[in-house]
């Protein structure tokens, strides 16, 4: 099995990176793991031109959209870790989400039968709308949310230094391992 850990944060080595790496480490018993940061890929803004509906592909061809989508498609499990920016994912993740509209008309859903674990990180609020957006998008493309967790962190090392939240992440991973291996 392949497990892809995704950090949706623009901040390198921040709390979303820590959450993704912690979960990947705890889920390594499922098989091959890989960590990616959305911000490390050049994903341009959707033009809103609507041509993808007729062409069944995005007209933007000079960025990393397909390279990143291929990684998501190759995985059996997706671990999506994202900070909350004004009750939604940050712009780097939103660009990716918006650009996947070009896959909407395809016969096979983009993330068909992928199992997804969501970890959301916020300073104090915004979890509900953020999680609704991400899980709705993933389900629209055929993914199954099998676990989620909301974590509190603000500054860059908050999560890494909070042993109780790291323990919660490891507990979530242990539950996922039981589900996956049963």
Backbone torsions as a table, in degrees:
resi	resn	phi	psi	omega
1	UNK	NA	151.0	178.4
2	UNK	-115.8	131.2	179.2
3	UNK	-118.3	121.7	178.9
4	UNK	-107.2	120.2	175.9
5	UNK	-96.6	124.3	-174.3
6	UNK	-117.8	126.6	171.0
7	UNK	-102.8	124.4	-179.4
8	UNK	-95.5	11.3	-177.3
9	UNK	-89.9	143.1	172.5
10	UNK	-76.5	-13.0	-176.1
11	UNK	-92.2	111.4	179.7
12	UNK	-65.2	136.3	179.3
13	UNK	63.5	22.8	177.4
14	UNK	-84.7	-166.2	-174.8
15	UNK	-64.5	-35.7	178.1
16	UNK	-68.5	-37.8	175.6
17	UNK	-62.9	-44.0	179.7
18	UNK	-61.9	-45.2	-179.8
19	UNK	-61.6	-46.1	-178.8
20	UNK	-63.2	-45.4	-178.4
21	UNK	-67.3	-36.8	177.6
22	UNK	-63.9	-46.1	178.9
23	UNK	-65.0	-42.8	178.2
24	UNK	-59.9	-43.6	178.8
25	UNK	-59.7	-43.6	-178.7
26	UNK	-73.1	-21.8	-179.0
27	UNK	-101.1	9.2	-176.6
28	UNK	-60.7	-21.3	177.0
29	UNK	-67.4	-12.7	177.8
30	UNK	-79.5	-19.4	-179.2
31	UNK	141.1	-146.3	-177.7
32	UNK	-70.0	133.2	177.7
33	UNK	-119.7	150.6	176.9
34	UNK	-146.4	141.1	178.5
35	UNK	-109.7	132.4	174.5
36	UNK	-133.4	149.6	174.2
37	UNK	-113.3	124.6	178.5
38	UNK	-55.1	-38.5	-176.6
39	UNK	-66.1	-15.4	178.2
40	UNK	-82.2	-3.8	-179.3
41	UNK	-110.7	144.6	177.3
42	UNK	-86.2	97.5	178.3
43	UNK	-114.3	109.3	-178.2
44	UNK	-75.0	162.2	177.2
45	UNK	-66.9	145.9	171.0
46	UNK	-63.3	138.2	179.7
47	UNK	-83.0	-15.3	-177.9
48	UNK	69.0	20.1	-175.2
49	UNK	-76.8	-23.1	179.2
50	UNK	77.8	-1.1	-178.3
51	UNK	-65.5	-23.9	-179.2
52	UNK	-61.7	-27.6	179.6
53	UNK	-66.7	-35.4	177.9
54	UNK	-83.6	-41.7	-174.9
55	UNK	-81.5	-21.0	-174.9
56	UNK	62.2	29.2	173.7
57	UNK	-160.7	159.8	178.2
58	UNK	-78.5	141.7	178.9
59	UNK	-75.3	-17.7	177.2
60	UNK	-81.1	118.6	-176.1
61	UNK	-121.3	-2.2	-174.9
62	UNK	-107.6	43.0	174.5
63	UNK	-142.0	-166.8	-172.3
64	UNK	-100.4	14.4	-177.1
65	UNK	-52.5	-54.2	-175.0
66	UNK	-67.4	-33.9	176.4
67	UNK	-61.3	-43.3	179.5
68	UNK	-72.2	-43.4	177.6
69	UNK	-58.3	-41.1	179.4
70	UNK	-60.1	-37.7	176.9
71	UNK	-64.8	-43.7	179.0
72	UNK	-62.5	-43.9	-178.4
73	UNK	-66.2	-33.9	-177.4
74	UNK	-73.2	-18.4	-177.5
75	UNK	-84.4	151.1	172.7
76	UNK	-90.7	-33.6	-179.9
77	UNK	-124.0	139.6	175.6
78	UNK	-118.4	128.2	174.9
79	UNK	-111.2	102.8	-174.3
80	UNK	-103.4	116.1	-178.4
81	UNK	-117.8	124.3	-173.1
82	UNK	-143.1	139.3	171.9
83	UNK	-78.9	162.4	175.7
84	UNK	-96.8	122.1	173.8
85	UNK	-119.1	106.8	-179.8
86	UNK	50.8	52.9	175.7
87	UNK	66.4	18.1	177.4
88	UNK	-149.5	173.7	176.4
89	UNK	-67.7	159.2	177.5
90	UNK	-67.5	166.0	-175.4
91	UNK	-54.5	-37.6	-179.1
92	UNK	-61.8	-37.8	178.0
93	UNK	-76.3	-39.2	-179.8
94	UNK	-63.9	-36.2	174.8
95	UNK	-59.4	-44.7	178.8
96	UNK	-62.0	-47.7	179.3
97	UNK	-57.8	-49.8	-178.3
98	UNK	-60.1	-40.7	-177.6
99	UNK	-70.3	-22.1	179.0
100	UNK	-72.1	-5.6	176.5
101	UNK	-57.5	-25.8	179.3
102	UNK	-66.5	-13.9	178.5
103	UNK	-97.0	-4.7	-171.8
104	UNK	-60.8	-37.4	-176.1
105	UNK	-85.2	-0.7	-179.2
106	UNK	-69.1	146.5	-179.0
107	UNK	-62.4	-40.5	178.9
108	UNK	-97.2	125.5	178.7
109	UNK	-56.4	143.4	-174.7
110	UNK	-53.8	-43.5	-177.2
111	UNK	-117.3	38.0	-176.4
112	UNK	-53.5	125.5	176.1
113	UNK	64.1	13.3	173.9
114	UNK	-72.4	139.8	174.2
115	UNK	-96.3	132.7	-172.4
116	UNK	-125.1	137.3	171.3
117	UNK	-115.0	127.7	180.0
118	UNK	-108.4	132.8	171.6
119	UNK	-125.1	121.3	-177.6
120	UNK	-114.3	133.8	-176.4
121	UNK	-121.0	127.1	179.3
122	UNK	-144.4	158.6	177.6
123	UNK	-70.5	-42.7	-179.9
124	UNK	-155.8	-25.9	-178.2
125	UNK	-156.4	-177.0	179.4
126	UNK	97.6	-0.3	-177.1
127	UNK	-59.7	-46.1	-171.0
128	UNK	-59.3	-53.7	-179.0
129	UNK	-66.8	-40.5	177.4
130	UNK	-57.4	-51.5	-177.5
131	UNK	-66.5	-35.3	177.2
132	UNK	-63.4	-42.8	178.9
133	UNK	-63.7	-51.7	-177.6
134	UNK	-64.2	-48.0	-177.5
135	UNK	-68.9	-34.6	176.4
136	UNK	-64.1	-42.7	177.5
137	UNK	-62.6	-47.2	-179.0
138	UNK	-63.8	-43.2	179.4
139	UNK	-66.1	-35.2	177.5
140	UNK	-56.5	-32.8	-179.0
141	UNK	-100.1	17.7	170.7
142	UNK	91.6	5.1	180.0
143	UNK	-79.0	157.4	177.9
144	UNK	-117.8	118.2	176.9
145	UNK	-78.2	116.9	-177.0
146	UNK	-109.1	-7.2	177.9
147	UNK	-171.4	151.4	177.6
148	UNK	-154.2	159.0	179.4
149	UNK	-151.8	142.0	174.2
150	UNK	-108.4	129.1	-176.9
151	UNK	-123.6	149.5	179.5
152	UNK	-107.0	122.7	176.5
153	UNK	-163.5	152.8	-179.9
154	UNK	-130.2	-63.7	-178.0
155	UNK	-77.9	163.1	-170.9
156	UNK	-52.1	-41.3	-175.9
157	UNK	-102.5	9.1	-177.1
158	UNK	-55.2	-49.3	-176.2
159	UNK	-67.9	-44.9	-178.9
160	UNK	-60.3	-29.4	-177.5
161	UNK	-94.4	2.1	-178.5
162	UNK	-107.8	93.6	-175.0
163	UNK	-61.7	-29.2	-179.9
164	UNK	-69.3	-37.2	178.4
165	UNK	-75.8	-34.6	174.2
166	UNK	-62.5	-40.9	177.6
167	UNK	-62.8	-37.8	176.6
168	UNK	-63.7	-41.6	176.4
169	UNK	-61.1	-45.8	179.8
170	UNK	-65.1	-35.2	175.8
171	UNK	-65.6	-41.4	176.0
172	UNK	-60.0	-45.6	179.9
173	UNK	-62.6	-39.5	178.5
174	UNK	-62.5	-40.6	176.7
175	UNK	-64.6	-40.1	177.8
176	UNK	-64.5	-41.6	178.3
177	UNK	-60.4	-41.2	177.9
178	UNK	-61.9	-43.3	179.2
179	UNK	-64.7	-46.7	-174.3
180	UNK	-68.2	-34.2	-175.0
181	UNK	-94.9	0.5	-179.8
182	UNK	-91.9	NA	NA
